[in-house]
Structures are given as C-alpha cells and as structure tokens.
Amino acid sequence: MNKLICFIVFVLAVGSVASAGTSDIWTFDQGLTHIQTSNPYGSTDLYVSALSTYIPSQDGRDGIWALGEFDVVLDNNPDIDYWKEITIDLVWKPNDSCPLPDFPGVGAEPFPVVGAALIDFEVIKSKDPDMPLDNGWYETSYYIEIWPNPEREWIFIKGDILVDQLDITTKCIPEPATIALLGFGGLSLLCARRKR
C-alpha cells in the first residue's frame, strides 16, 4: 500500500510541475479588453496594427476586428530548461465585405496566418481542421512547440480576416530528466517518512 501511495504522489507532483503556464482570452465586445487573463510571470499585451478596423457588430456577433495584424507579446517562465507548448484558438471568417489592400508584409490571404516569431528557437506548428460555425465563421486551433523555453513570446495573427475571439494558452514542460529528478526526490522523501 505504501508503494502505491508513493507512486500516486509522484504522478501528482510531475503533473503540477508541468502545468505552469499562461491563459488569455479576448472576445473584443469592448475593444481589446481581456475577459480572462492568468499570467504569473508578468503581462500579456495585445497590439493591433494600424491597418485593422474595429467593427462593433456584424453577422450577429459583437466586437469584431477586421485585420490587419494582431501581435501578442507575453512574459513567460524564464527557466530555459523547459520547452513550451502554445495553443491558439481563433474564431474568424474571411473578410469579404471590405478586403484590405495588399500591403507589403501583411498577409492578404482570406485565411489566418498564425505563428510565433522567435530567434534561435526551434518551432513546430500544426493546425486542427477549421470547425464551421454559424454565418460563415470558423473556429481553428493552432499548436506551436518551442524549445528551449523563451522568457517572452511574440505571437502574430494576420490575414484578410475578421476575428471574433482569440484564446492563447501556454504551458511550460520540464525536460524528462528534470521531471524524473523532481519526482524521485519527492518520492524518496515520502517513502523515507513512511518507513519511520
């Protein structure tokens, strides 16, 4: 029974170490106001390019941005021994009503261009299929992995699109060796106490 208790505590300890991260949600009903933010490492800031236009209501939705470009800069865990998972959930639709001119450096595709701009970091990006919503809207999830973990990320969303909601979640994952050391350390302490 003692071995089982030690194993359960080890799993819980590893799970709690790996879950540190940030979470930000914008619905844009009142401009750029967050409806939810959780960043224990500092701030998360959303910047909107001058080419973007705010639309108070359209297609039965309140608070829409015609992009342009969003740039999100967020502080994160400064420990470079971690790697990073970023999940970006975007509610969007092609901007058919007032397409942007094709300015250099700005995506004019009728779909989102999403990524993380980093120097000297390795990035893997993938995307779930677009999930159709009402009135031509879609919900799409993007996944970005970065290692080693940077102190700050710059995430960009651009394209000739309308955006109704943006959710960004980051998670810092310890290296396997770090997880094992932390877990075995906690395990040995607990088991040593049990023997007494």
NORVENDA-V976441 format. One record per residue. N is the residue number from 1. SS is DSSP state (hx for helix, st for strand, lp for the rest). PHI is phi in degrees with one decimal (none if undefined). D_CENTER is the distance of its C-alpha to the mean C-alpha in whole Angstrom. Layout:
[[N/SS/PHI/D_CENTER] [N/SS/PHI/D_CENTER]]
This chain:
[[1/lp/none/40] [2/hx/-62.5/39] [3/hx/-64.0/37] [4/hx/-63.2/35] [5/hx/-61.9/34] [6/hx/-61.4/33] [7/hx/-64.9/31] [8/hx/-62.9/29] [9/hx/-63.6/29] [10/hx/-60.4/28] [11/hx/-62.8/25] [12/hx/-63.7/24] [13/hx/-63.9/24] [14/hx/-63.5/22] [15/hx/-62.1/19] [16/hx/-70.7/19] [17/hx/-67.6/18] [18/hx/-79.1/15] [19/lp/-92.7/13] [20/lp/-64.3/13] [21/st/178.2/9] [22/st/-130.1/8] [23/st/-149.1/7] [24/st/-137.4/8] [25/st/-132.1/10] [26/st/-123.7/12] [27/lp/-112.1/15] [28/lp/68.0/17] [29/lp/-59.8/20] [30/lp/-124.2/21] [31/lp/81.8/20] [32/lp/-102.7/17] [33/lp/-68.9/17] [34/st/-65.1/14] [35/st/-99.7/15] [36/st/-154.6/13] [37/st/-145.9/12] [38/st/-145.2/12] [39/st/-139.7/12] [40/lp/-70.8/15] [41/lp/-100.7/14] [42/lp/151.2/15] [43/lp/-116.9/14] [44/st/-124.9/11] [45/st/-121.8/13] [46/st/-107.9/13] [47/st/-114.9/15] [48/st/-113.8/17] [49/lp/-67.9/20] [50/lp/-64.9/23] [51/lp/-82.0/24] [52/lp/-89.1/21] [53/st/-128.7/23] [54/st/-88.8/23] [55/st/-118.2/24] [56/st/-60.5/25] [57/st/-157.0/26] [58/st/-165.3/26] [59/lp/55.0/26] [60/lp/75.7/26] [61/st/-122.3/23] [62/st/-102.8/23] [63/st/73.5/21] [64/st/-126.8/20] [65/st/-111.3/19] [66/st/-90.4/21] [67/lp/-88.5/19] [68/lp/66.8/20] [69/st/-151.0/16] [70/st/-101.9/13] [71/st/-124.8/12] [72/st/-111.9/10] [73/st/-115.6/11] [74/st/-133.7/10] [75/st/-73.5/12] [76/lp/-147.0/11] [77/lp/-54.2/14] [78/lp/-78.5/17] [79/lp/-72.3/18] [80/lp/-77.2/18] [81/lp/-78.4/19] [82/st/-95.7/16] [83/st/-113.5/14] [84/st/-122.9/10] [85/st/-110.9/8] [86/st/-121.3/4] [87/st/-115.8/4] [88/st/-119.9/5] [89/st/-106.8/8] [90/st/-127.9/10] [91/st/-102.9/14] [92/st/-152.4/16] [93/st/-153.4/20] [94/st/-60.3/22] [95/lp/-92.2/24] [96/lp/-80.7/27] [97/lp/-78.2/29] [98/lp/-145.5/28] [99/lp/-62.1/27] [100/lp/-77.8/26] [101/lp/-65.5/29] [102/lp/-84.5/28] [103/lp/-74.9/27] [104/lp/-60.8/26] [105/lp/84.2/23] [106/lp/-117.9/21] [107/lp/-67.5/21] [108/lp/-109.4/23] [109/lp/-71.8/22] [110/lp/-82.5/22] [111/lp/-152.0/19] [112/lp/-70.8/15] [113/st/-111.5/15] [114/st/-125.3/11] [115/st/-173.1/10] [116/st/-126.4/10] [117/lp/-93.9/13] [118/lp/-139.9/15] [119/lp/-115.7/18] [120/lp/62.5/20] [121/lp/-129.3/17] [122/st/-91.2/16] [123/st/-125.5/14] [124/st/-118.0/14] [125/st/-126.2/12] [126/st/-141.1/13] [127/st/-145.9/13] [128/lp/-75.8/14] [129/lp/-60.3/17] [130/lp/-64.2/17] [131/st/-98.2/18] [132/st/-65.8/21] [133/lp/-116.0/21] [134/hx/-78.1/24] [135/hx/55.2/26] [136/hx/83.0/24] [137/lp/-85.0/20] [138/st/-131.3/18] [139/st/-119.9/15] [140/st/-130.7/13] [141/st/-110.6/10] [142/st/-115.7/8] [143/st/-123.7/8] [144/st/-128.1/8] [145/st/-115.5/10] [146/st/-131.2/12] [147/st/-147.7/15] [148/lp/-68.5/16] [149/lp/-67.9/14] [150/lp/-82.1/14] [151/lp/-69.9/14] [152/st/-146.6/12] [153/st/-116.3/10] [154/st/-119.1/11] [155/st/-107.6/8] [156/st/-122.2/11] [157/st/-130.5/12] [158/st/-146.5/15] [159/lp/138.0/18] [160/lp/-85.4/21] [161/st/-134.0/19] [162/st/-103.2/19] [163/st/-122.9/16] [164/st/-104.8/16] [165/st/-153.6/13] [166/st/-136.6/9] [167/st/-121.0/7] [168/st/-128.0/3] [169/st/-125.2/3] [170/st/-121.7/5] [171/st/-139.1/8] [172/st/-92.9/11] [173/st/-114.6/14] [174/st/-65.3/17] [175/lp/-62.8/20] [176/hx/-54.1/22] [177/hx/-64.9/25] [178/hx/-65.9/23] [179/hx/-59.8/23] [180/hx/-62.8/26] [181/hx/-61.5/28] [182/hx/-63.4/26] [183/hx/-65.8/27] [184/hx/-68.7/30] [185/hx/-62.4/31] [186/hx/-64.8/30] [187/hx/-63.6/32] [188/hx/-66.9/35] [189/hx/-62.9/35] [190/hx/-65.6/35] [191/hx/-66.8/38] [192/hx/-63.7/40] [193/hx/-64.4/40] [194/hx/-63.4/41] [195/hx/-65.0/44] [196/lp/-68.7/45]]
